[in-house]
Amino acid sequence: MTAQESDRILAEARQSLVRQREGGRRVGGRSIGQRSAEVKRRHLARKAARMAMAVAVVLLGAMVAGLVIDGIGFTGLVVTFLAIVGALWFFGTFPRLKVPDLASLNSGDVRTMVGRTELWLEAQRPALPAPAVGLVDQIGVQLDGLGVQLEGLDPAEPAVAEVRRLVGEHLPGMVESYRRIPAALRKEQRGGRDADQQLADGLGKISQEINEISRQLAAGDIDALAVRGRYLDYKYGDGLEETRQLAAPPKDT
């Protein structure tokens, strides 16, 4: 990537951050993509089902007790009410939605992989510099479209495996490498760039790569995609290595 391209990506990220602060900013647990939002909706639906079942069990128990002892009285009503409140609190709080671990991202079908990757990226956003946050949000939108395209392909296609590695391994690997760099070292210049700039550059490259892959998938050019996939390890493997080098103390001369 040229210096001009790097500056353009950083400028676009800053503009995105400004727009978000002016009213479009995602906050809290907001999703960066439809797949992660779908995972959250399913989680909430299961919680709601457990809560409804718990309330039904408590009410059924109260009715059975009332029939057996000929009424539960005021004390029984209070106990039933407290039992319902406790059940709603417990099943509304637990189990919590777990952030997928890094090793599990590139597993399952394409829909699952994209959803897990988006959830994992959302959890990392608070630790990322502002330009990288804008790029992560942009990549989330791209992953939704890419996931839809991949669902129509044979999972045995070599190109699909390469794309899965880009999304499920190289992308989160780059972010994880940055997070492992001590905060005190992130502003140190190595090769004219600090860790924040290098992360933004790397995410910008991956965003461009996802965009190009989507174009090739839309054109049905699977052969070209397979050829392109052979370069992913080389390109992003080097990027990850450069990021890891930032975490290493400088050698004495």
CYANA upper distance limits for C-alpha pairs under 8 A (distance plus 0.5 A):
  1 MET  CA      5 GLU  CA      6.68
  1 MET  CA      6 SER  CA      7.11
  1 MET  CA    201 ASP  CA      8.46
  1 MET  CA    205 LYS  CA      8.10
  2 THR  CA      6 SER  CA      6.77
  3 ALA  CA      7 ASP  CA      6.63
  4 GLN  CA      8 ARG  CA      6.64
  5 GLU  CA      9 ILE  CA      6.73
  6 SER  CA     10 LEU  CA      6.75
  6 SER  CA    201 ASP  CA      6.50
  6 SER  CA    204 GLY  CA      8.36
  7 ASP  CA     11 ALA  CA      6.54
  8 ARG  CA     12 GLU  CA      6.65
  9 ILE  CA     13 ALA  CA      6.68
  9 ILE  CA    200 ALA  CA      8.34
  9 ILE  CA    201 ASP  CA      8.01
  9 ILE  CA    204 GLY  CA      6.87
 10 LEU  CA     14 ARG  CA      6.72
 10 LEU  CA    131 PRO  CA      6.61
 10 LEU  CA    200 ALA  CA      7.48
 10 LEU  CA    201 ASP  CA      8.41
 11 ALA  CA     15 GLN  CA      6.72
 12 GLU  CA     16 SER  CA      6.65
 13 ALA  CA     17 LEU  CA      6.73
 13 ALA  CA    130 ALA  CA      8.26
 13 ALA  CA    131 PRO  CA      5.35
 13 ALA  CA    132 ALA  CA      7.77
 13 ALA  CA    133 VAL  CA      8.43
 13 ALA  CA    134 GLY  CA      5.59
 13 ALA  CA    135 LEU  CA      6.70
 14 ARG  CA     18 VAL  CA      6.76
 14 ARG  CA    130 ALA  CA      7.89
 14 ARG  CA    131 PRO  CA      6.31
 14 ARG  CA    134 GLY  CA      7.95
 15 GLN  CA     19 ARG  CA      6.75
 16 SER  CA     20 GLN  CA      6.68
 16 SER  CA    134 GLY  CA      6.43
 17 LEU  CA     21 ARG  CA      6.73
 17 LEU  CA     25 ARG  CA      7.89
 17 LEU  CA    130 ALA  CA      7.50
 17 LEU  CA    131 PRO  CA      7.88
 17 LEU  CA    134 GLY  CA      6.57
 18 VAL  CA     22 GLU  CA      6.75
 19 ARG  CA     23 GLY  CA      7.14
 19 ARG  CA     24 GLY  CA      6.43
 19 ARG  CA     25 ARG  CA      7.57
 20 GLN  CA     24 GLY  CA      4.42
 20 GLN  CA     25 ARG  CA      3.88
 20 GLN  CA     26 ARG  CA      7.45
 21 ARG  CA     25 ARG  CA      5.87
 26 ARG  CA     30 ARG  CA      6.26
 26 ARG  CA     31 SER  CA      8.28
 29 GLY  CA    122 GLU  CA      8.26
 31 SER  CA     36 SER  CA      6.65
 31 SER  CA     37 ALA  CA      6.01
 31 SER  CA    118 GLU  CA      8.38
 31 SER  CA    119 LEU  CA      8.19
 31 SER  CA    122 GLU  CA      7.48
 32 ILE  CA     36 SER  CA      7.74
 32 ILE  CA     37 ALA  CA      8.37
 32 ILE  CA    118 GLU  CA      7.13
 32 ILE  CA    122 GLU  CA      7.23
 32 ILE  CA    136 VAL  CA      8.26
 32 ILE  CA    137 ASP  CA      5.80
 32 ILE  CA    138 GLN  CA      8.43
 32 ILE  CA    140 GLY  CA      5.52
 32 ILE  CA    141 VAL  CA      7.25
 33 GLY  CA     37 ALA  CA      6.87
 33 GLY  CA    118 GLU  CA      7.10
 33 GLY  CA    137 ASP  CA      8.37
 33 GLY  CA    140 GLY  CA      5.39
 33 GLY  CA    141 VAL  CA      5.87
 33 GLY  CA    143 LEU  CA      7.93
 33 GLY  CA    144 ASP  CA      6.67
 34 GLN  CA     38 GLU  CA      6.52
 34 GLN  CA    115 GLY  CA      8.47
 34 GLN  CA    141 VAL  CA      8.28
 34 GLN  CA    144 ASP  CA      6.77
 35 ARG  CA     39 VAL  CA      6.90
 35 ARG  CA    111 ARG  CA      7.52
 35 ARG  CA    112 THR  CA      8.48
 35 ARG  CA    114 VAL  CA      6.97
 35 ARG  CA    115 GLY  CA      4.98
 35 ARG  CA    118 GLU  CA      7.74
 35 ARG  CA    144 ASP  CA      7.00
 36 SER  CA     40 LYS  CA      6.83
 36 SER  CA    114 VAL  CA      8.21
 36 SER  CA    115 GLY  CA      4.99
 36 SER  CA    116 ARG  CA      7.31
 36 SER  CA    118 GLU  CA      6.05
 36 SER  CA    119 LEU  CA      5.93
 37 ALA  CA     41 ARG  CA      6.65
 37 ALA  CA    115 GLY  CA      8.49
 38 GLU  CA     42 ARG  CA      6.74
 38 GLU  CA    115 GLY  CA      8.23
 39 VAL  CA     43 HIS  CA      6.74
 39 VAL  CA    115 GLY  CA      7.15
 40 LYS  CA     44 LEU  CA      6.67
 40 LYS  CA     97 LEU  CA      8.08
 41 ARG  CA     45 ALA  CA      6.54
 42 ARG  CA     46 ARG  CA      6.72
 43 HIS  CA     47 LYS  CA      6.81
 43 HIS  CA     97 LEU  CA      7.43
 44 LEU  CA     48 ALA  CA      6.62
 45 ALA  CA     49 ALA  CA      6.71
 46 ARG  CA     50 ARG  CA      6.76
 47 LYS  CA     51 MET  CA      6.67
 47 LYS  CA     91 PHE  CA      6.77
 47 LYS  CA     92 GLY  CA      6.61
 47 LYS  CA     94 PHE  CA      8.49
 48 ALA  CA     52 ALA  CA      6.65
 48 ALA  CA     92 GLY  CA      7.88
 49 ALA  CA     53 MET  CA      6.63
 50 ARG  CA     54 ALA  CA      6.54
 50 ARG  CA     91 PHE  CA      6.87
 51 MET  CA     55 VAL  CA      6.74
 51 MET  CA     87 ALA  CA      7.34
 51 MET  CA     88 LEU  CA      6.06
 51 MET  CA     91 PHE  CA      6.08
 51 MET  CA     92 GLY  CA      7.27
 52 ALA  CA     56 ALA  CA      6.67
 53 MET  CA     57 VAL  CA      6.68
 54 ALA  CA     58 VAL  CA      6.77
 54 ALA  CA     84 ILE  CA      8.15
 54 ALA  CA     87 ALA  CA      6.66
 54 ALA  CA     88 LEU  CA      8.08
 55 VAL  CA     59 LEU  CA      6.66
 55 VAL  CA     84 ILE  CA      6.19
 55 VAL  CA     87 ALA  CA      7.44
 55 VAL  CA     88 LEU  CA      7.97
 56 ALA  CA     60 LEU  CA      6.47
 57 VAL  CA     61 GLY  CA      6.51
 58 VAL  CA     62 ALA  CA      6.69
 58 VAL  CA     80 THR  CA      7.35
 58 VAL  CA     83 ALA  CA      7.39
 58 VAL  CA     84 ILE  CA      7.07
 59 LEU  CA     63 MET  CA      6.68
 59 LEU  CA     80 THR  CA      7.78
 60 LEU  CA     64 VAL  CA      6.65
 61 GLY  CA     65 ALA  CA      6.57
 62 ALA  CA     66 GLY  CA      6.54
 62 ALA  CA     72 ILE  CA      7.98
 62 ALA  CA     76 GLY  CA      8.18
 62 ALA  CA     80 THR  CA      7.16
 63 MET  CA     67 LEU  CA      6.73
 64 VAL  CA     68 VAL  CA      6.70
 65 ALA  CA     69 ILE  CA      6.58
 65 ALA  CA     70 ASP  CA      8.38
 65 ALA  CA     71 GLY  CA      7.87
 65 ALA  CA     72 ILE  CA      7.35
 66 GLY  CA     70 ASP  CA      5.70
 66 GLY  CA     71 GLY  CA      4.54
 66 GLY  CA     72 ILE  CA      5.50
 67 LEU  CA     71 GLY  CA      6.85
 72 ILE  CA     76 GLY  CA      5.11
 72 ILE  CA     77 LEU  CA      7.25
 73 GLY  CA     77 LEU  CA      6.88
 74 PHE  CA     78 VAL  CA      6.80
 75 THR  CA     79 VAL  CA      6.67
 76 GLY  CA     80 THR  CA      6.51
 77 LEU  CA     81 PHE  CA      6.58
 78 VAL  CA     82 LEU  CA      6.65
 79 VAL  CA     83 ALA  CA      6.51
 80 THR  CA     84 ILE  CA      6.70
 81 PHE  CA     85 VAL  CA      6.78
 82 LEU  CA     86 GLY  CA      6.52
 83 ALA  CA     87 ALA  CA      6.55
 84 ILE  CA     88 LEU  CA      6.58
 85 VAL  CA     89 TRP  CA      6.65
 86 GLY  CA     90 PHE  CA      6.56
 87 ALA  CA     91 PHE  CA      6.51
 88 LEU  CA     92 GLY  CA      6.14
 89 TRP  CA     93 THR  CA      6.53
 90 PHE  CA     94 PHE  CA      6.45
 91 PHE  CA     95 PRO  CA      7.70
 99 VAL  CA    116 ARG  CA      8.49
 99 VAL  CA    119 LEU  CA      6.96
 99 VAL  CA    120 TRP  CA      6.41
 99 VAL  CA    123 ALA  CA      7.54
100 PRO  CA    104 SER  CA      7.03
100 PRO  CA    105 LEU  CA      7.22
100 PRO  CA    116 ARG  CA      6.59
100 PRO  CA    117 THR  CA      8.39
100 PRO  CA    119 LEU  CA      7.67
100 PRO  CA    120 TRP  CA      6.48
101 ASP  CA    105 LEU  CA      7.32
101 ASP  CA    120 TRP  CA      8.02
102 LEU  CA    120 TRP  CA      8.32
102 LEU  CA    172 PRO  CA      7.82
105 LEU  CA    113 MET  CA      6.22
105 LEU  CA    116 ARG  CA      6.17
105 LEU  CA    117 THR  CA      6.30
105 LEU  CA    168 GLY  CA      5.87
105 LEU  CA    169 GLU  CA      7.97
106 ASN  CA    113 MET  CA      6.06
106 ASN  CA    164 ARG  CA      7.03
106 ASN  CA    165 ARG  CA      7.54
106 ASN  CA    167 VAL  CA      8.31
106 ASN  CA    168 GLY  CA      4.95
106 ASN  CA    169 GLU  CA      7.16
107 SER  CA    112 THR  CA      7.96
107 SER  CA    113 MET  CA      6.45
108 GLY  CA    112 THR  CA      6.21
108 GLY  CA    113 MET  CA      6.66
109 ASP  CA    113 MET  CA      6.69
110 VAL  CA    114 VAL  CA      6.65
110 VAL  CA    147 GLY  CA      6.71
110 VAL  CA    150 LEU  CA      7.33
110 VAL  CA    151 GLU  CA      6.90
110 VAL  CA    164 ARG  CA      8.38
111 ARG  CA    115 GLY  CA      6.66
111 ARG  CA    147 GLY  CA      6.68
111 ARG  CA    148 VAL  CA      8.39
111 ARG  CA    151 GLU  CA      8.00
112 THR  CA    116 ARG  CA      6.54
113 MET  CA    117 THR  CA      6.60
113 MET  CA    164 ARG  CA      8.40
113 MET  CA    168 GLY  CA      7.25
114 VAL  CA    118 GLU  CA      6.63
114 VAL  CA    143 LEU  CA      7.03
114 VAL  CA    144 ASP  CA      7.79
114 VAL  CA    147 GLY  CA      6.89
114 VAL  CA    167 VAL  CA      8.11
114 VAL  CA    168 GLY  CA      8.24
115 GLY  CA    119 LEU  CA      6.69
116 ARG  CA    120 TRP  CA      6.59
117 THR  CA    121 LEU  CA      6.61
117 THR  CA    167 VAL  CA      7.88
117 THR  CA    168 GLY  CA      6.90
117 THR  CA    172 PRO  CA      7.91
118 GLU  CA    122 GLU  CA      6.63
118 GLU  CA    140 GLY  CA      6.70
119 LEU  CA    123 ALA  CA      6.92
120 TRP  CA    124 GLN  CA      7.05
120 TRP  CA    172 PRO  CA      8.45
121 LEU  CA    125 ARG  CA      6.89
121 LEU  CA    136 VAL  CA      7.61
121 LEU  CA    172 PRO  CA      7.78
124 GLN  CA    128 LEU  CA      7.28
124 GLN  CA    175 VAL  CA      8.40
125 ARG  CA    133 VAL  CA      6.39
125 ARG  CA    136 VAL  CA      8.21
127 ALA  CA    179 ARG  CA      7.65
128 LEU  CA    132 ALA  CA      6.61
128 LEU  CA    133 VAL  CA      6.67
128 LEU  CA    179 ARG  CA      8.29
129 PRO  CA    133 VAL  CA      6.89
129 PRO  CA    196 ASP  CA      6.83
130 ALA  CA    134 GLY  CA      7.15
131 PRO  CA    135 LEU  CA      7.04
131 PRO  CA    200 ALA  CA      6.80
132 ALA  CA    136 VAL  CA      6.58
132 ALA  CA    196 ASP  CA      8.29
132 ALA  CA    199 LEU  CA      7.36
132 ALA  CA    200 ALA  CA      5.62
132 ALA  CA    203 LEU  CA      7.63
133 VAL  CA    137 ASP  CA      6.84
134 GLY  CA    138 GLN  CA      6.82
135 LEU  CA    139 ILE  CA      6.57
135 LEU  CA    200 ALA  CA      7.92
135 LEU  CA    203 LEU  CA      7.04
135 LEU  CA    204 GLY  CA      7.33
135 LEU  CA    207 SER  CA      8.18
136 VAL  CA    140 GLY  CA      6.68
136 VAL  CA    203 LEU  CA      8.00
137 ASP  CA    141 VAL  CA      7.25
138 GLN  CA    142 GLN  CA      7.02
138 GLN  CA    207 SER  CA      8.21
139 ILE  CA    143 LEU  CA      6.52
139 ILE  CA    207 SER  CA      6.35
140 GLY  CA    144 ASP  CA      7.07
141 VAL  CA    145 GLY  CA      7.40
142 GLN  CA    146 LEU  CA      6.69
142 GLN  CA    207 SER  CA      8.17
142 GLN  CA    210 ILE  CA      7.47
142 GLN  CA    211 ASN  CA      7.67
143 LEU  CA    147 GLY  CA      6.36
143 LEU  CA    210 ILE  CA      8.25
144 ASP  CA    148 VAL  CA      7.02
145 GLY  CA    149 GLN  CA      6.98
145 GLY  CA    214 SER  CA      8.21
146 LEU  CA    150 LEU  CA      6.69
146 LEU  CA    210 ILE  CA      7.98
146 LEU  CA    214 SER  CA      6.48
147 GLY  CA    151 GLU  CA      6.79
148 VAL  CA    152 GLY  CA      7.74
149 GLN  CA    153 LEU  CA      7.90
149 GLN  CA    214 SER  CA      7.99
149 GLN  CA    217 LEU  CA      7.35
149 GLN  CA    218 ALA  CA      8.11
150 LEU  CA    160 VAL  CA      7.50
153 LEU  CA    157 GLU  CA      7.91
153 LEU  CA    160 VAL  CA      8.05
154 ASP  CA    160 VAL  CA      8.28
155 PRO  CA    160 VAL  CA      6.67
155 PRO  CA    161 ALA  CA      7.96
156 ALA  CA    160 VAL  CA      7.71
156 ALA  CA    161 ALA  CA      8.04
157 GLU  CA    161 ALA  CA      7.31
158 PRO  CA    162 GLU  CA      6.90
158 PRO  CA    226 ALA  CA      6.86
159 ALA  CA    163 VAL  CA      6.76
159 ALA  CA    222 ILE  CA      7.41
159 ALA  CA    223 ASP  CA      8.47
159 ALA  CA    225 LEU  CA      6.44
159 ALA  CA    226 ALA  CA      4.92
159 ALA  CA    229 GLY  CA      6.81
160 VAL  CA    164 ARG  CA      6.64
161 ALA  CA    165 ARG  CA      6.79
162 GLU  CA    166 LEU  CA      6.88
162 GLU  CA    226 ALA  CA      8.06
162 GLU  CA    229 GLY  CA      5.81
162 GLU  CA    230 ARG  CA      8.03
162 GLU  CA    232 LEU  CA      8.07
163 VAL  CA    167 VAL  CA      6.74
163 VAL  CA    229 GLY  CA      7.52
164 ARG  CA    168 GLY  CA      5.95
164 ARG  CA    169 GLU  CA      8.00
165 ARG  CA    169 GLU  CA      5.45
165 ARG  CA    170 HIS  CA      6.78
166 LEU  CA    170 HIS  CA      5.32
166 LEU  CA    171 LEU  CA      6.52
166 LEU  CA    232 LEU  CA      7.48
167 VAL  CA    171 LEU  CA      5.95
167 VAL  CA    172 PRO  CA      7.91
168 GLY  CA    172 PRO  CA      7.11
169 GLU  CA    173 GLY  CA      6.15
170 HIS  CA    174 MET  CA      6.61
170 HIS  CA    236 TYR  CA      6.91
170 HIS  CA    237 GLY  CA      8.08
171 LEU  CA    175 VAL  CA      7.22
171 LEU  CA    203 LEU  CA      8.01
171 LEU  CA    206 ILE  CA      7.57
172 PRO  CA    176 GLU  CA      6.50
173 GLY  CA    177 SER  CA      6.53
173 GLY  CA    240 LEU  CA      7.74
174 MET  CA    178 TYR  CA      6.97
174 MET  CA    199 LEU  CA      7.84
174 MET  CA    202 GLY  CA      7.95
174 MET  CA    203 LEU  CA      8.48
174 MET  CA    239 GLY  CA      8.13
174 MET  CA    240 LEU  CA      6.09
174 MET  CA    243 THR  CA      8.01
175 VAL  CA    179 ARG  CA      6.86
175 VAL  CA    199 LEU  CA      7.78
176 GLU  CA    180 ARG  CA      6.85
177 SER  CA    181 ILE  CA      7.36
177 SER  CA    240 LEU  CA      7.40
177 SER  CA    243 THR  CA      6.82
177 SER  CA    244 ARG  CA      6.50
178 TYR  CA    195 ALA  CA      7.46
178 TYR  CA    199 LEU  CA      7.35
178 TYR  CA    243 THR  CA      6.97
178 TYR  CA    244 ARG  CA      8.02
180 ARG  CA    247 ALA  CA      7.85
181 ILE  CA    185 LEU  CA      7.17
181 ILE  CA    186 ARG  CA      7.05
181 ILE  CA    244 ARG  CA      8.07
181 ILE  CA    246 LEU  CA      7.49
181 ILE  CA    247 ALA  CA      5.26
182 PRO  CA    186 ARG  CA      7.13
182 PRO  CA    247 ALA  CA      7.27
183 ALA  CA    187 LYS  CA      8.42
185 LEU  CA    195 ALA  CA      8.44
185 LEU  CA    246 LEU  CA      7.78
185 LEU  CA    247 ALA  CA      7.33
186 ARG  CA    194 ASP  CA      6.56
186 ARG  CA    195 ALA  CA      5.35
186 ARG  CA    196 ASP  CA      7.07
186 ARG  CA    246 LEU  CA      7.98
187 LYS  CA    194 ASP  CA      5.63
187 LYS  CA    195 ALA  CA      6.88
187 LYS  CA    196 ASP  CA      7.81
188 GLU  CA    193 ARG  CA      8.38
188 GLU  CA    194 ASP  CA      5.88
188 GLU  CA    195 ALA  CA      7.89
188 GLU  CA    246 LEU  CA      8.42
189 GLN  CA    193 ARG  CA      5.56
189 GLN  CA    194 ASP  CA      5.05
189 GLN  CA    195 ALA  CA      8.30
190 ARG  CA    194 ASP  CA      6.57
190 ARG  CA    246 LEU  CA      7.45
193 ARG  CA    197 GLN  CA      6.38
193 ARG  CA    198 GLN  CA      6.75
194 ASP  CA    198 GLN  CA      6.70
194 ASP  CA    246 LEU  CA      8.48
195 ALA  CA    199 LEU  CA      6.54
195 ALA  CA    243 THR  CA      7.39
195 ALA  CA    246 LEU  CA      7.23
196 ASP  CA    200 ALA  CA      6.79
197 GLN  CA    201 ASP  CA      6.60
198 GLN  CA    202 GLY  CA      6.58
198 GLN  CA    243 THR  CA      7.61
199 LEU  CA    203 LEU  CA      6.60
199 LEU  CA    243 THR  CA      8.11
200 ALA  CA    204 GLY  CA      6.49
201 ASP  CA    205 LYS  CA      6.76
202 GLY  CA    206 ILE  CA      6.84
202 GLY  CA    236 TYR  CA      8.49
202 GLY  CA    239 GLY  CA      7.26
203 LEU  CA    207 SER  CA      6.56
204 GLY  CA    208 GLN  CA      6.73
205 LYS  CA    209 GLU  CA      6.60
206 ILE  CA    210 ILE  CA      6.59
207 SER  CA    211 ASN  CA      6.75
208 GLN  CA    212 GLU  CA      6.71
209 GLU  CA    213 ILE  CA      6.61
210 ILE  CA    214 SER  CA      6.62
211 ASN  CA    215 ARG  CA      6.88
212 GLU  CA    216 GLN  CA      6.84
213 ILE  CA    217 LEU  CA      6.61
213 ILE  CA    225 LEU  CA      7.24
214 SER  CA    218 ALA  CA      6.55
215 ARG  CA    219 ALA  CA      6.71
216 GLN  CA    220 GLY  CA      6.65
216 GLN  CA    221 ASP  CA      5.83
216 GLN  CA    222 ILE  CA      7.59
216 GLN  CA    224 ALA  CA      7.87
216 GLN  CA    225 LEU  CA      6.90
217 LEU  CA    221 ASP  CA      6.61
217 LEU  CA    222 ILE  CA      7.13
217 LEU  CA    225 LEU  CA      8.04
221 ASP  CA    225 LEU  CA      6.89
222 ILE  CA    226 ALA  CA      6.64
223 ASP  CA    227 VAL  CA      6.87
224 ALA  CA    228 ARG  CA      6.63
225 LEU  CA    229 GLY  CA      6.55
226 ALA  CA    230 ARG  CA      7.31
227 VAL  CA    231 TYR  CA      8.13
228 ARG  CA    232 LEU  CA      7.76
230 ARG  CA    234 TYR  CA      8.37
231 TYR  CA    235 LYS  CA      6.57
232 LEU  CA    236 TYR  CA      6.37
232 LEU  CA    237 GLY  CA      8.11
233 ASP  CA    237 GLY  CA      5.61
233 ASP  CA    238 ASP  CA      8.47
234 TYR  CA    238 ASP  CA      6.65
235 LYS  CA    239 GLY  CA      7.04
236 TYR  CA    240 LEU  CA      6.58
237 GLY  CA    241 GLU  CA      6.74
238 ASP  CA    242 GLU  CA      6.72
239 GLY  CA    243 THR  CA      6.84
240 LEU  CA    244 ARG  CA      6.70
241 GLU  CA    245 GLN  CA      6.72
242 GLU  CA    246 LEU  CA      7.28
243 THR  CA    247 ALA  CA      7.78
244 ARG  CA    248 ALA  CA      7.45
